[in-house]
Amino acid sequence: MRSFRQKVFLSYIVLLLLFLGLMVPFVTNSVQQIVFHSMSECADELIADLSKAKDEEELIQILKDHKAHLFYRVGILDNQRRLLYDSHTKRLTGTPLFPLRFVTHPEIEAALRYGVGYAEEYSHLLGQKLIYVAKRFEFRGQPHVIRLAFPYQFIEELRGMFTGGVLLFGALVLVLFSVVAAFVLNHLSSPIREIIQVIHKYQEGNLETLPNIQLKTGPKDDFTHLANTINSLSQQVREEIESVRRERNEREAILESLTDGVIAVDSALTVSYANNTALKYLGATSQIIGHTFPETLSPECFRLLEKCCQKKQLVVDELEVKRERLHLNILATPRQCEGGALLVFHDKTQQYRMLEMRKAFIANASHELKTPITVIRGFAETLYDHTDLPQETISQITGRIMDNCKKMTLIIKNLLTIADIENLPSYRMVSCSFVDLVTGCMKTTESIWTDVQIELIREEQDPFTVDVDSGLMEVAVTNLLDNAAKYSEGPASIQLRLGRRQGYVALEIEDHGIGIPHNEVENIFQRFYRVNKAKAGKTTGSGLGLSIVETIVHKHLGKIEVSSEVGKGSKFTILIPENLQNLLQAREQ
């Protein structure tokens, strides 16, 4: 404890000496700053008076009138760096030298360029080092400079005085602090020594339990509160040790596996624990706890537990819960301490669904690409086998080949777009005006569908700034506009409405086209899904457009809504969060 007091005391002394050491350069710099600000303020006052002069003679006369009240050397220069007046030149040289052309001085150059200049230079005229402060001011539309000088020797004297005062003050504080710190540390450490003495006896094994700590300090003293807290914690520890000792072996294995479904059984297959996730997977209730695991509940799990208990080794299997379409990995691991086994359920449903989606995607993509490839091959073989076909027939065949090539190109482009969307990083989200983005998409649509009529209605006169990948969002909006024009009979009429809805920027795209059957609305965002061709009318497509739109919106943490009525038209609504960047950062964290 004595060593601790010494360390604290020495630490305080070191910190105080470090503080004094840092104060010396601070004081030195402060003196220089004080002189600079004083000269600068004096220059400002002179400039205020000089601004009243009508010509340069009156300008000089004003300086002469102030000469008796100034303790600085003062000079004034015109815009050609000519010295018009200097308060000391005539007295030192004996003859006036005005106007005098000045050579380059750093403070003057700085004043002309930045408005104020500072320099420390040796004056051969005065035979000593001076501090110069120069300030620019406008006189009769031309820049002039007022230049003040102050002996550097006076600053050195001020620095010495300030530094000596600070050191003397620091020495007095150090002595006073040493006395007070020694007294305070000794007083404060006394209760701590008493606490350590009591704990040390228990630590050495002389006592079976930690005794209550009694201090001589008052009931409201912080050390008394500390001693009471230690006494209370000691009592709680004694009470908890027995309880923890009884439950530790069983709970350790269970608590480590609670993220998945867990069931614990003993060597007789009696259920001792089952979490809610496991009960949900098996369609059971907590009533099975305390009873033998029922074979009728899940024959696969029963056989797995039985095998694990017999062979005392890890057993793994798979389980499909058909009522909820779940795919589970199940493993039974033996319990090392008390016998029995742990049955752990791990949900692999999402991985299975992703695998099925990949299979379906590959199959649909192959099917969509197979049709144009077959058509192209058929026409190519026709041209190869019949070289004497009429030119008109050849033109028709090559035109069909080009159409199918374009279709293949569109499918491949859409597939690449989907792949790009799936790997969309947050840094591509940049702030932009949704109004400008939508306006650009309208112009693109109007250039393709020359007879289309598009109207944009804004609920607020606001740019509706959002954080999006503008390129992908343009693809989404353009796809919806293109569909609205494509599935309209005659000249298409499209209304766009832009507003806000509960923290989202909402864009509604409404047309008066053929509409979508009610039983097909829920499927239109599936990849390669197309509405009944007979109902779709004159147009065809790859079935990827709306899937791309939905994926883009979801990658922006947004929503897309659709309502439609056959023969009256459809309305798609895109909702993009206004605070998208904050949501993305929160999700990454």
C-alpha positions as CSV (number, residue, x, y, z in Angstrom):
1,M,0.0,0.0,0.0
2,R,2.9,2.3,0.8
3,S,4.3,1.7,-2.7
4,F,0.8,2.6,-4.2
5,R,0.9,5.9,-2.4
6,Q,4.4,6.7,-3.6
7,K,3.3,5.9,-7.2
8,V,0.3,8.1,-7.0
9,F,2.3,11.0,-5.4
10,L,5.1,10.7,-8.0
11,S,2.6,10.5,-10.8
12,Y,1.0,13.8,-9.7
13,I,4.5,15.5,-9.5
14,V,5.4,14.3,-13.0
15,L,2.1,15.6,-14.4
16,L,2.6,18.9,-12.7
17,L,6.2,19.3,-14.0
18,L,5.0,18.2,-17.5
19,F,2.3,20.9,-17.2
20,L,4.9,23.6,-16.3
21,G,7.2,22.4,-19.1
22,L,4.4,22.8,-21.6
23,M,3.4,26.2,-20.2
24,V,6.8,27.8,-21.0
25,P,6.4,27.6,-24.8
26,F,2.8,28.4,-24.4
27,V,3.6,31.6,-22.5
28,T,6.4,32.5,-25.0
29,N,4.0,32.1,-27.9
30,S,1.2,34.0,-26.1
31,V,3.5,37.1,-25.6
32,Q,4.2,37.2,-29.3
33,Q,0.5,36.8,-30.1
34,I,-0.4,39.6,-27.6
35,V,2.1,42.0,-29.3
36,F,0.8,41.0,-32.8
37,H,-2.9,41.6,-31.8
38,S,-2.0,44.9,-30.2
39,M,-0.2,46.1,-33.3
40,S,-3.0,44.8,-35.5
41,E,-5.6,46.7,-33.5
42,C,-3.5,49.8,-33.6
43,A,-3.3,49.5,-37.4
44,D,-7.1,49.1,-37.6
45,E,-7.6,52.3,-35.6
46,L,-5.2,54.2,-37.8
47,I,-6.9,52.9,-41.0
48,A,-10.2,54.0,-39.6
49,D,-8.8,57.6,-39.3
50,L,-6.9,57.5,-42.6
51,S,-10.1,56.6,-44.5
52,K,-11.4,60.1,-43.8
53,A,-8.5,61.8,-45.7
54,K,-9.2,63.4,-49.0
55,D,-5.7,63.0,-50.6
56,E,-2.3,61.6,-49.8
57,E,-1.1,64.9,-48.2
58,E,-3.9,64.8,-45.7
59,L,-3.2,61.0,-45.3
60,I,0.4,61.8,-44.3
61,Q,-0.7,64.7,-42.0
62,I,-3.1,62.4,-40.1
63,L,-0.1,60.0,-39.4
64,K,2.0,62.9,-38.3
65,D,-0.8,64.1,-35.9
66,H,-0.9,60.6,-34.4
67,K,2.9,60.3,-34.1
68,A,3.1,61.7,-30.6
69,H,0.6,59.1,-29.3
70,L,2.2,56.0,-30.8
71,F,4.9,53.9,-29.4
72,Y,5.3,52.0,-32.7
73,R,7.2,52.9,-35.8
74,V,4.6,53.7,-38.5
75,G,4.9,53.9,-42.2
76,I,2.5,54.0,-45.2
77,L,3.0,52.7,-48.8
78,D,1.0,53.3,-51.9
79,N,-0.1,50.7,-54.5
80,Q,3.4,51.0,-56.2
81,R,5.2,50.0,-53.0
82,R,6.5,53.6,-52.6
83,L,7.1,54.7,-49.0
84,L,5.0,57.9,-48.6
85,Y,5.8,58.4,-45.0
86,D,7.8,56.9,-42.1
87,S,7.7,58.2,-38.5
88,H,11.5,57.5,-38.0
89,T,13.2,57.8,-41.3
90,K,13.6,61.6,-41.3
91,R,14.8,61.7,-37.7
92,L,17.4,59.0,-38.3
93,T,18.7,60.0,-41.7
94,G,18.3,63.7,-41.3
95,T,16.7,64.2,-44.7
96,P,13.2,63.2,-46.0
97,L,13.4,60.4,-48.6
98,F,9.7,60.4,-49.6
99,P,8.4,59.0,-51.8
100,L,10.9,56.1,-51.5
101,R,10.6,52.9,-53.6
102,F,10.7,49.9,-51.3
103,V,12.4,46.6,-52.1
104,T,10.6,43.4,-51.4
105,H,9.5,42.9,-47.8
106,P,7.6,39.7,-46.9
107,E,5.1,41.4,-44.6
108,I,4.3,44.0,-47.4
109,E,3.9,41.2,-50.0
110,A,1.7,39.2,-47.6
111,A,-0.5,42.3,-46.8
112,L,-1.0,43.1,-50.5
113,R,-1.9,39.5,-51.2
114,Y,-3.8,38.4,-48.1
115,G,-4.8,41.6,-46.3
116,V,-2.3,41.3,-43.4
117,G,1.3,40.3,-43.1
118,Y,3.8,39.5,-40.3
119,A,7.6,39.3,-40.3
120,E,10.6,39.4,-38.0
121,E,13.6,41.2,-39.6
122,Y,16.8,43.1,-38.7
123,S,16.6,46.9,-39.4
124,H,19.9,48.3,-40.6
125,L,18.5,51.8,-40.2
126,L,17.7,51.3,-36.5
127,G,20.4,48.7,-35.9
128,Q,18.2,46.1,-34.2
129,K,15.7,43.3,-34.9
130,L,12.1,44.4,-35.3
131,I,8.6,42.8,-35.6
132,Y,6.7,44.1,-38.5
133,V,2.9,44.0,-39.0
134,A,1.5,45.3,-42.3
135,K,-2.2,45.7,-43.3
136,R,-3.8,46.6,-46.6
137,F,-6.5,49.2,-46.9
138,E,-8.3,50.9,-49.8
139,F,-7.7,54.6,-50.3
140,R,-9.3,56.4,-53.3
141,G,-9.9,53.0,-55.0
142,Q,-6.2,52.0,-54.8
143,P,-4.6,49.5,-52.3
144,H,-2.3,51.1,-49.7
145,V,-0.4,49.4,-46.9
146,I,0.2,50.7,-43.3
147,R,3.3,49.2,-41.7
148,L,4.0,49.1,-38.0
149,A,7.3,48.0,-36.3
150,F,8.1,47.1,-32.7
151,P,11.5,46.2,-31.2
152,Y,12.0,42.5,-30.8
153,Q,14.1,43.1,-27.7
154,F,11.0,44.2,-25.7
155,I,9.3,40.9,-26.6
156,E,12.2,39.0,-25.3
157,E,12.1,41.0,-22.0
158,L,8.3,40.3,-21.7
159,R,8.9,36.6,-22.3
160,G,11.5,36.4,-19.6
161,M,9.2,38.2,-17.1
162,F,6.3,35.9,-17.9
163,T,8.4,32.7,-17.9
164,G,10.0,33.6,-14.6
165,G,6.5,34.3,-13.0
166,V,5.1,31.0,-14.3
167,L,8.0,29.0,-12.9
168,L,7.9,30.7,-9.6
169,F,4.2,30.2,-9.3
170,G,4.7,26.5,-10.4
171,A,7.3,26.0,-7.7
172,L,5.0,27.4,-5.0
173,V,2.1,25.2,-6.2
174,L,4.4,22.1,-6.3
175,V,5.4,22.6,-2.7
176,L,1.8,23.2,-1.5
177,F,0.6,20.3,-3.6
178,S,3.2,17.9,-2.2
179,V,2.1,18.6,1.4
180,V,-1.6,18.4,0.7
181,A,-1.3,15.3,-1.5
182,A,0.7,13.4,1.1
183,F,-1.9,14.2,3.8
184,V,-4.9,13.3,1.5
185,L,-3.3,10.0,0.2
186,N,-2.5,8.8,3.7
187,H,-6.0,9.6,4.9
188,L,-7.8,8.0,1.9
189,S,-5.7,4.9,1.9
190,S,-6.3,4.0,5.5
191,P,-9.7,2.3,4.9
192,I,-8.4,0.5,1.9
193,R,-5.6,-1.0,4.0
194,E,-8.1,-2.3,6.5
195,I,-10.2,-3.9,3.7
196,I,-7.1,-5.6,2.2
197,Q,-6.0,-6.9,5.6
198,V,-9.4,-8.7,6.0
199,I,-9.4,-10.1,2.5
200,H,-5.8,-11.2,2.7
201,K,-6.5,-13.5,5.6
202,Y,-9.3,-15.2,3.5
203,Q,-6.9,-15.4,0.5
204,E,-4.3,-17.2,2.5
205,G,-6.8,-19.8,3.5
206,N,-6.9,-18.9,7.2
207,L,-10.7,-18.4,7.0
208,E,-13.3,-20.7,5.3
209,T,-15.6,-17.8,4.4
210,L,-14.9,-14.1,3.9
211,P,-15.9,-12.3,7.2
212,N,-17.8,-9.1,7.3
213,I,-15.7,-6.0,7.0
214,Q,-16.2,-3.4,9.7
215,L,-14.6,0.1,9.2
216,K,-14.3,3.0,11.6
217,T,-15.5,5.5,9.0
218,G,-18.9,7.1,9.1
219,P,-22.1,5.4,7.7
220,K,-22.2,7.7,4.7
221,D,-18.6,7.4,3.8
222,D,-17.8,5.9,0.3
223,F,-15.5,3.3,1.9
224,T,-18.2,2.2,4.2
225,H,-20.5,1.7,1.2
226,L,-17.7,-0.3,-0.5
227,A,-17.3,-2.5,2.6
228,N,-21.1,-3.1,2.8
229,T,-21.1,-3.9,-0.9
230,I,-18.3,-6.5,-0.5
231,N,-20.2,-8.0,2.5
232,S,-23.4,-8.2,0.4
233,L,-21.7,-9.7,-2.6
234,S,-19.9,-12.2,-0.3
235,Q,-23.3,-13.3,1.1
236,Q,-24.8,-13.7,-2.4
237,V,-21.8,-15.7,-3.6
238,R,-22.2,-18.1,-0.7
239,E,-25.9,-18.6,-1.5
240,E,-25.3,-19.0,-5.3
241,I,-22.4,-21.5,-5.1
242,E,-24.6,-24.4,-4.1
243,S,-27.3,-23.6,-6.7
244,V,-24.7,-23.2,-9.5
245,R,-22.9,-26.4,-8.5
246,R,-26.1,-28.4,-8.9
247,E,-27.2,-27.0,-12.3
248,R,-23.9,-26.3,-14.0
249,N,-23.2,-29.7,-15.6
250,E,-26.7,-29.9,-17.2
251,R,-27.1,-26.3,-18.3
252,E,-23.6,-25.9,-19.9
253,A,-24.4,-28.2,-22.8
254,I,-28.0,-26.9,-23.3
255,L,-27.1,-23.2,-23.2
256,E,-24.4,-23.7,-25.9
257,S,-27.0,-25.0,-28.4
258,L,-30.0,-22.8,-27.8
259,T,-29.7,-21.0,-31.2
260,D,-31.2,-24.1,-32.8
261,G,-33.9,-26.5,-31.7
262,V,-32.6,-28.6,-28.7
263,I,-34.0,-31.6,-26.9
264,A,-32.2,-33.3,-24.0
265,V,-33.0,-36.9,-22.9
266,D,-31.5,-39.2,-20.3
267,S,-30.3,-42.7,-20.9
268,A,-33.9,-44.0,-20.7
269,L,-35.0,-41.5,-23.4
270,T,-36.9,-39.4,-20.9
271,V,-37.1,-35.8,-22.0
272,S,-35.5,-33.4,-19.5
273,Y,-35.5,-30.2,-21.6
274,A,-36.9,-29.0,-24.9
275,N,-36.8,-25.4,-26.2
276,N,-39.6,-23.8,-28.1
277,T,-37.9,-24.1,-31.5
278,A,-37.6,-27.9,-31.2
279,L,-41.2,-28.2,-30.0
280,K,-42.3,-26.1,-33.0
281,Y,-40.4,-28.3,-35.5
282,L,-42.0,-31.5,-34.0
283,G,-45.5,-30.0,-33.6
284,A,-45.4,-30.9,-29.8
285,T,-46.0,-29.1,-26.6
286,S,-44.0,-28.7,-23.4
287,Q,-46.0,-31.6,-21.9
288,I,-43.5,-34.1,-23.3
289,I,-40.9,-32.9,-20.8
290,G,-40.6,-35.5,-18.0
291,H,-42.0,-38.3,-20.2
292,T,-40.3,-40.8,-22.5
293,F,-39.7,-39.3,-26.0
294,P,-42.8,-40.6,-28.0
295,E,-41.9,-42.6,-31.1
296,T,-45.1,-41.6,-32.8
297,L,-44.1,-37.9,-32.6
298,S,-41.1,-38.5,-34.9
299,P,-39.9,-42.0,-35.7
300,E,-36.7,-40.7,-37.3
301,C,-35.8,-38.7,-34.1
302,F,-36.6,-41.6,-31.9
303,R,-34.4,-44.0,-33.8
304,L,-31.6,-41.4,-33.9
305,L,-31.7,-40.9,-30.1
306,E,-31.9,-44.6,-29.4
307,K,-28.9,-45.3,-31.7
308,C,-26.9,-42.4,-30.1
309,C,-27.5,-43.7,-26.5
310,Q,-26.6,-47.3,-27.5
311,K,-23.4,-46.5,-29.4
312,K,-22.5,-43.3,-27.5
313,Q,-21.4,-41.5,-30.6
314,L,-22.5,-38.7,-32.8
315,V,-25.4,-39.6,-35.2
316,V,-26.6,-37.3,-38.1
317,D,-29.6,-37.5,-40.3
318,E,-32.1,-35.3,-42.2
319,L,-35.7,-34.6,-41.5
320,E,-38.4,-33.1,-43.8
321,V,-41.4,-31.5,-42.0
322,K,-44.0,-31.6,-44.7
323,R,-46.7,-29.6,-42.9
324,E,-44.4,-26.5,-42.8
325,R,-42.2,-27.4,-45.8
326,L,-39.1,-27.4,-43.6
327,H,-35.8,-29.2,-44.2
328,L,-33.9,-29.9,-41.0
329,N,-30.5,-31.3,-40.3
330,I,-30.7,-33.3,-37.1
331,L,-27.9,-34.7,-35.0
332,A,-27.8,-36.6,-31.8
333,T,-24.8,-36.2,-29.6
334,P,-24.1,-38.2,-26.4
335,R,-24.1,-36.3,-23.0
336,Q,-20.8,-37.0,-21.3
337,C,-21.7,-36.2,-17.7
338,E,-25.0,-37.9,-16.9
339,G,-25.6,-40.1,-19.9
340,G,-28.4,-39.7,-22.4
341,A,-28.2,-37.5,-25.5
342,L,-28.8,-34.1,-27.0
343,L,-31.0,-33.8,-30.1
344,V,-30.2,-30.7,-32.1
345,F,-32.3,-29.4,-35.1
346,H,-30.7,-27.0,-37.6
347,D,-33.0,-25.4,-40.2
348,K,-31.6,-25.8,-43.8
349,T,-34.9,-24.7,-45.5
350,Q,-33.5,-21.5,-46.9
351,Q,-30.5,-23.4,-48.5
352,Y,-32.9,-25.9,-50.0
353,R,-35.1,-23.2,-51.4
354,M,-32.1,-21.4,-52.8
355,L,-31.0,-24.6,-54.5
356,E,-34.4,-25.2,-56.0
357,M,-34.6,-21.6,-57.2
358,R,-31.2,-22.0,-58.9
359,K,-32.3,-25.2,-60.6
360,A,-35.5,-23.5,-61.8
361,F,-33.6,-20.4,-62.9
362,I,-31.2,-22.5,-64.9
363,A,-34.0,-24.6,-66.4
364,N,-36.0,-21.5,-67.4
365,A,-33.0,-19.6,-68.8
366,S,-32.1,-22.7,-70.9
367,H,-35.6,-23.0,-72.1
368,E,-35.8,-19.3,-73.0
369,L,-32.5,-19.4,-74.9
370,K,-33.3,-22.7,-76.6
371,T,-36.2,-21.3,-78.6
372,P,-34.4,-18.5,-80.4
373,I,-31.3,-20.7,-80.9
374,T,-33.6,-23.4,-82.5
375,V,-35.2,-20.8,-84.8
376,I,-31.8,-19.3,-85.8
377,R,-30.4,-22.8,-86.5
378,G,-33.5,-23.7,-88.6
379,F,-33.3,-20.7,-90.8
380,A,-29.5,-20.9,-91.0
381,E,-29.8,-24.5,-92.3
382,T,-32.5,-23.4,-94.8
383,L,-30.1,-20.7,-96.2
384,Y,-27.3,-23.3,-96.2
385,D,-29.3,-26.0,-98.0
386,H,-31.1,-23.7,-100.5
387,T,-28.7,-21.2,-101.9
388,D,-31.0,-20.3,-104.8
389,L,-33.8,-18.8,-102.7
390,P,-35.3,-15.6,-104.0
391,Q,-33.9,-12.4,-102.5
392,E,-37.2,-11.5,-100.8
393,T,-37.3,-14.9,-99.1
394,I,-33.7,-14.5,-98.0
395,S,-34.5,-11.0,-96.6
396,Q,-37.4,-12.4,-94.6
397,I,-35.3,-15.3,-93.2
398,T,-32.4,-13.0,-92.2
399,G,-34.9,-10.6,-90.6
400,R,-36.2,-13.5,-88.5
401,I,-32.7,-14.5,-87.5
402,M,-31.9,-10.9,-86.5
403,D,-35.1,-10.7,-84.4
404,N,-34.2,-13.9,-82.5
405,C,-30.6,-12.6,-82.0
406,K,-32.0,-9.5,-80.5
407,K,-34.3,-11.6,-78.2
408,M,-31.3,-13.6,-77.1
409,T,-29.3,-10.4,-76.5
410,L,-32.1,-9.0,-74.4
411,I,-32.4,-12.2,-72.3
412,I,-28.6,-12.3,-71.7
413,K,-28.6,-8.6,-70.8
414,N,-31.4,-9.1,-68.3
415,L,-29.6,-12.1,-66.8
416,L,-26.4,-10.0,-66.4
417,T,-28.5,-7.2,-64.8
418,I,-29.9,-9.6,-62.3
419,A,-26.4,-10.9,-61.4
420,D,-25.2,-7.3,-61.0
421,I,-28.2,-6.5,-58.7
422,E,-27.5,-9.5,-56.5
423,N,-24.0,-8.1,-55.7
424,L,-25.0,-4.4,-55.2
425,P,-22.6,-2.8,-52.7
426,S,-23.8,0.1,-50.5
427,Y,-21.1,2.5,-51.8
428,R,-23.0,2.7,-55.1
429,M,-25.9,4.4,-53.3
430,V,-25.5,8.1,-54.0
431,S,-27.7,11.0,-53.3
432,C,-29.8,12.2,-56.3
433,S,-33.0,13.9,-57.2
434,F,-35.8,11.4,-57.8
435,V,-37.6,14.1,-59.9
436,D,-34.6,14.3,-62.3
437,L,-34.3,10.5,-62.5
438,V,-38.0,10.0,-63.3
439,T,-37.9,12.8,-65.9
440,G,-35.0,11.2,-67.6
441,C,-36.9,7.9,-67.7
442,M,-39.9,9.6,-69.2
443,K,-37.8,11.1,-72.0
444,T,-36.3,7.7,-72.8
445,T,-39.8,6.1,-73.0
446,E,-41.1,9.0,-75.2
447,S,-38.2,8.5,-77.6
448,I,-39.1,4.8,-78.0
449,W,-42.9,5.1,-78.0
450,T,-43.5,8.3,-80.0
451,D,-47.3,8.4,-79.5
452,V,-47.2,7.9,-75.7
453,Q,-48.6,10.6,-73.4
454,I,-46.9,10.8,-70.0
455,E,-47.9,13.2,-67.2
456,L,-45.9,13.7,-64.0
457,I,-47.8,15.0,-60.9
458,R,-45.7,16.1,-57.9
459,E,-47.5,16.3,-54.5
460,E,-44.8,18.7,-53.3
461,Q,-42.5,21.2,-55.0
462,D,-39.4,19.3,-53.9
463,P,-36.6,17.4,-55.7
464,F,-37.4,14.3,-53.5
465,T,-33.7,13.6,-52.8
466,V,-32.9,9.9,-52.2
467,D,-29.9,7.6,-51.9
468,V,-30.0,5.1,-54.8
469,D,-28.0,3.5,-57.5
470,S,-29.3,5.8,-60.2
471,G,-28.4,3.5,-63.1
472,L,-30.3,0.5,-61.6
473,M,-33.2,2.7,-60.5
474,E,-33.5,4.1,-64.0
475,V,-33.8,0.5,-65.3
476,A,-36.6,-0.2,-62.8
477,V,-38.6,2.9,-63.7
478,T,-38.0,2.6,-67.4
479,N,-39.1,-1.1,-67.4
480,L,-42.4,-0.1,-65.7
481,L,-43.0,2.8,-68.2
482,D,-42.2,0.5,-71.1
483,N,-44.7,-2.1,-69.8
484,A,-47.3,0.6,-69.4
485,A,-46.8,1.7,-73.0
486,K,-46.5,-1.9,-74.3
487,Y,-49.7,-3.2,-72.8
488,S,-51.9,-0.3,-73.8
489,E,-54.2,-0.4,-76.8
490,G,-53.7,2.5,-79.1
491,P,-51.7,5.6,-77.9
492,A,-50.8,4.9,-74.3
493,S,-51.7,7.4,-71.5
494,I,-49.6,7.1,-68.4
495,Q,-49.9,9.1,-65.2
496,L,-47.0,9.4,-62.7
497,R,-47.5,10.7,-59.2
498,L,-44.5,11.5,-56.9
499,G,-45.0,12.1,-53.2
500,R,-44.1,10.9,-49.7
501,R,-45.6,8.1,-47.6
502,Q,-44.6,7.3,-44.0
503,G,-40.8,7.7,-44.4
504,Y,-40.8,6.6,-48.0
505,V,-40.6,8.5,-51.3
506,A,-43.5,7.0,-53.4
507,L,-43.7,6.8,-57.2
508,E,-47.0,5.7,-58.7
509,I,-47.1,4.6,-62.3
510,E,-50.6,4.2,-63.6
511,D,-51.8,3.2,-67.1
512,H,-55.1,2.6,-68.8
513,G,-54.1,-0.6,-70.6
514,I,-55.3,-4.1,-70.8
515,G,-54.7,-4.9,-67.1
516,I,-53.6,-8.1,-65.4
517,P,-55.9,-10.9,-64.4
518,H,-56.5,-11.1,-60.6
519,N,-55.3,-14.7,-60.3
520,E,-52.0,-13.8,-62.0
521,V,-51.0,-10.7,-60.1
522,E,-49.1,-12.6,-57.4
523,N,-46.9,-14.4,-60.0
524,I,-45.9,-11.5,-62.2
525,F,-42.6,-10.8,-60.3
526,Q,-41.4,-14.4,-60.7
527,R,-38.5,-14.8,-63.1
528,F,-39.5,-16.0,-66.6
529,Y,-43.2,-15.8,-65.7
530,R,-45.4,-14.3,-68.4
531,V,-49.1,-13.5,-68.3
532,N,-51.2,-15.7,-70.6
533,K,-50.1,-14.7,-74.1
534,A,-53.6,-14.7,-75.4
535,K,-54.5,-12.1,-72.8
536,A,-51.3,-10.2,-73.3
537,G,-52.3,-9.3,-76.8
538,K,-49.8,-8.0,-79.4
539,T,-46.5,-8.1,-77.3
540,T,-44.0,-10.7,-76.2
541,G,-41.1,-10.6,-73.7
542,S,-38.6,-12.6,-71.7
543,G,-40.5,-12.6,-68.4
544,L,-37.5,-11.0,-66.6
545,G,-38.5,-7.3,-66.6
546,L,-40.8,-7.2,-63.5
547,S,-38.5,-9.6,-61.7
548,I,-35.6,-7.1,-62.3
549,V,-37.8,-4.3,-61.1
550,E,-38.7,-6.1,-57.8
551,T,-35.1,-7.1,-57.2
552,I,-33.8,-3.5,-57.7
553,V,-36.4,-2.1,-55.3
554,H,-35.7,-4.7,-52.6
555,K,-31.9,-4.1,-52.9
556,H,-32.8,-0.5,-52.0
557,L,-34.7,-1.8,-48.9
558,G,-37.9,-0.5,-50.6
559,K,-41.3,-2.0,-51.5
560,I,-43.3,-2.4,-54.7
561,E,-47.1,-2.6,-54.8
562,V,-49.4,-3.4,-57.7
563,S,-53.1,-3.2,-58.3
564,S,-54.8,-4.0,-61.6
565,E,-58.1,-4.6,-63.2
566,V,-58.6,-6.3,-66.6
567,G,-59.7,-3.8,-69.2
568,K,-59.1,-0.7,-67.0
569,G,-55.3,-0.7,-66.5
570,S,-52.6,-1.2,-63.8
571,K,-50.9,0.8,-61.1
572,F,-47.4,0.0,-59.8
573,T,-46.1,1.9,-56.7
574,I,-42.4,2.0,-55.9
575,L,-41.5,3.0,-52.3
576,I,-37.9,4.0,-51.5
577,P,-36.8,4.8,-47.9
578,E,-35.7,8.5,-47.4
579,N,-33.0,7.5,-44.9
580,L,-31.6,4.6,-47.0
581,Q,-27.9,5.1,-46.0
582,N,-28.7,4.9,-42.3
583,L,-30.7,1.7,-42.8
584,L,-27.8,0.2,-44.8
585,Q,-25.3,1.1,-42.2
586,A,-27.5,-0.3,-39.4
587,R,-27.9,-3.6,-41.3
588,E,-24.1,-3.9,-42.0
589,Q,-23.4,-3.4,-38.3
